[in-house]
Amino acid sequence: SRIADFALLEKEVVTTPDARRQIDEMITDAYRKRDRSFGNARFVYDLIEKAKLNLGLRVMLEKEPALLSNDALSLIELNDVEKVQILTKKPLPEIPIDEVLLAKAMHELNNLIGMDNIKHEMLELVRLIRFYRENGRDVLKRFFLHTVFIGNPGTGKTTVARILTRIYKALGVLERGHMIETDRQGLVAGFVGQTAIKTAEKIEESMGGVLFIDEAYSLTQKSASASGDFGDEVVQTLLKRMEDNRGEFFVFVAGYPENMDNFLKANPGLSSRFDKILRFEDYSPAELLEIALKMFSDEGFGVAEDAKDHMKEYFVFLHQFRDRYFGNARTVRQVVGEAIKSQNLRLANLSKQQREELNVFQITLDDVASFSMDKDKLQVFQRRGIGFGR
């Protein structure tokens, strides 16, 4: 009620006694029905603003509005308040748990190399949501389910985000279960006002699914360019839609550890909106080798034992001298690509008859021997990745 007094004073309007009682009743009713998305002061200000708008529309219908007194032009009547439409959210569909899809998504998660902490957290989340669903409790009133993915390049953030999206679909908390991937460039426009429109379009695309924002910290980092502050407009638009469309879509944000903590602190509304923070650790040397062997297998190649031993030593070396731009699985993919290229060049130097005598789908020590434990050559595999890679 006191907030309403401030809002009326700020907007330079007054109310009739009947209108004020109606305002108080609407505030009380909204408060009793509130959930975690209730706007508090924002709701009250919006209510007064709409009542003032209705006052203006009523005055314009007068025969000679210019002759009305200042008191009449600033007086909100009962009818002005009663015309205010309090938006009620459409009920979310009751979707049964898809056990087949859930089992498939969990199998995909469990088959990922490493990430024991991530797997444990997601298994607990699945159990908790299933418990709520089976007991008829509203999951979305208890959780936002917006998630932060923190980790260095190539640690599997995007891969896990896609799996988690399918898990949410299987559990019936997402209607469509698709994921829209974007970054600052896909959300920020070059002129004031256009950014909110561009962001809203991405949100509309993600309705019923997930909006995944890679390198999200760039939205709150200031720059000297003309669009330096437009990231704040993205954040404000996101926060509003995360409240207004609660449960209709989820926001996943991802980025590097040293930057994402600053991102969450940049706006008081951000940290309160994200229920889940998943931290992705760098892969161990043994896990890097396991990833490499799987990549070779996916390409149809076997690896000789002496080649495995050399690569094992090489990954220990890379891991020991890694920096914050170390690519983890991305680096492994580069190593595998170089090894296959070396193997192809080795075979290309042989005659057709010589090739027929060899296993053309075998990686030998000669194919990986160029990977030397030389710190001066580390920059080859320490370049910062671009895009949405694993």
C-alpha positions, -999 to +999 in steps of 0.1 A: +000+000+000+028+024+008+045+016-025+012+025-042+013+059-024+048+065-038+037+054-073+007+077-073+029+106-061+056+099-087+030+097-115+013+129-103-022+113-099-047+108-071-076+084-066-111+084-054-117+064-022-134+036-042-106+035-067-080+033-039-098+004-022-099-014-055-062-009-060-055-023-025-077-053-031-059-061-064-025-058-047-036-081-019-051-106-043-019-107-064+002-110-033-018-140-021-014-157-055+022-149-059+050-172-068+088-166-071+082-145-103+059-120-084+072-085-093+065-068-059+070-030-065+071-035-102+036-050-101+023-020-081+039+006-104+025-013-134-010-013-119-009+025-113+005+032-147-023+012-164-049+030-143-034+063-153-035+053-189-072+044-186-078+078-170-062+095-200-084+074-224-115+084-204-106+121-205-101+120-242-137+109-247-150+141-230-165+166-253-141+194-243-112+178-224-092+210-226-117+227-203-113+202-175-095+212-143-061+199-133-078+180-105-101+162-129-072+154-153-052+137-125-081+119-107-082+081-111-117+068-107-130+033-099-138+025-135-102+033-145-089+007-121-115-019-129-105-018-166-069-028-157-062-063-170-040-083-147-023-108-170-027-143-159-003-169-172-017-197-193-014-230-175+015-251-186+006-284-202+006-315-181+031-337-199+038-372-187+073-384-181+087-400-213+106-429-198+121-440-232+135-405-240+147-401-204+166-434-204+182-425-238+193-391-226+207-405-193+226-432-212+241-405-234+251-386-203+267-416-186+286-425-218+304-391-217+341-394-206+348-380-172+325-354-156+317-375-126+306-345-106+283-333-134+267-367-138+261-369-101+244-335-099+222-342-129+212-376-115+202-359-083+182-333-102+164-360-122+155-378-090+142-346-074+121-336-104+107-371-107+098-370-070+079-338-074+061-350-105+051-383-089+037-365-058+018-339-078+039-310-067+046-281-091+083-283-100+083-248-116+071-231-084+100-246-065+127-242-091+136-219-120+158-246-137+178-219-155+214-231-154+250-218-155+277-238-172+312-229-160+343-244-175+373-239-198+370-245-236+363-280-247+351-294-214+317-304-227+294-275-217+274-274-249+272-312-251+258-314-216+234-285-222+219-304-252+215-335-231+200-316-202+175-300-226+164-335-237+162-346-200+139-317-192+117-326-222+116-362-211+106-352-175+077-331-190+090-297-178+097-285-214+070-287-240+092-288-272+126-296-258+147-279-285+178-257-278+185-223-295+222-215-294+234-179-296+260-155-282+264-117-277+264-111-315+231-129-319+214-107-292+230-073-294+220-048-321+239-016-331+213+009-320+193+017-289+160-002-288+169-027-314+187-050-289+155-057-270+137-066-302+166-089-313+167-106-279+129-110-278+131-127-312+156-153-299+135-158-268+104-165-289+124-190-309+133-208-277+098-210-263+091-245-251+128-252-250+161-236-240+180-205-250+217-213-247+240-182-245+276-190-251+303-166-235+274-149-217+298-128-196+304-106-226+269-092-221+280-075-189+316-065-199+319-029-208+338-018-239+348+014-256+326+007-286+293+024-293+275-008-284+294-012-251+264-010-229+238-027-251+245-060-233+227-045-203+196-042-224+199-079-232+201-088-195+171-066-186+151-081-214+160-117-204+153-111-167+118-097-175+109-126-198+123-152-174+097-139-149+068-132-173+072-165-191+082-186-161+084-223-170+078-217-207+115-216-216+148-219-197+180-200-201+214-217-201+244-195-199+280-207-204+315-193-201+349-195-186+353-197-148+370-163-142+344-145-162+311-162-153+315-153-116+317-116-125+287-121-149+265-133-120+276-105-098+270-078-125+233-077-119+215-085-087+187-103-106+210-127-124+223-148-095+188-152-080+174-165-113+198-194-119+190-224-097+218-246-110+255-240-115+274-268-132+312-266-130+332-284-157+368-294-148+396-298-172+401-334-185+429-354-170+456-368-193+440-403-191+407-388-201+422-369-229+437-401-243+404-419-239+387-391-258+413-394-286+409-431-289+371-427-292+375-400-319+399-424-338+373-452-334+345-429-346+366-422-378+372-459-383+408-460-372+426-483-348+457-472-329+489-492-324+500-498-288+533-478-292+513-449-308+490-450-277+520-449-254+534-419-272+501-400-272+497-408-235+530-391-228+520-362-251+487-356-233+505-356-199+528-329-213+500-308-227+480-311-195+511-301-174+517-269-193+482-260-202+470-224-198+434-209-195+430-213-233+438-250-233+411-265-255+406-299-237+385-320-261+390-294-288+428-298-285+423-336-287+403-332-319+431-311-334+457-338-324+435-366-339+431-346-370+468-340-374+475-377-368+450-388-394+465-363-418+500-376-412+487-412-417+471-402-450+504-385-462+524-416-452+501-438-473+501-413-501+539-417-504+535-455-510+526-473-541+491-489-545+507-523-541+525-513-509+493-499-494+475-532-501+499-549-478+492-525-449+463-518-426+452-485-441+430-478-410+458-481-385+475-452-367+512-460-361+539-445-341+552-427-372+519-409-375+521-394-340+559-390-337+557-353-347+539-346-314+570-336-294+573-325-258+585-291-268+571-261-249+579-238-278+553-256-300+525-255-275+509-224-291+498-247-320+472-263-297+466-235-273+446-212-295+413-199-282+384-217-298+356-200-317+319-209-318+299-236-300+324-265-301+323-292-274 
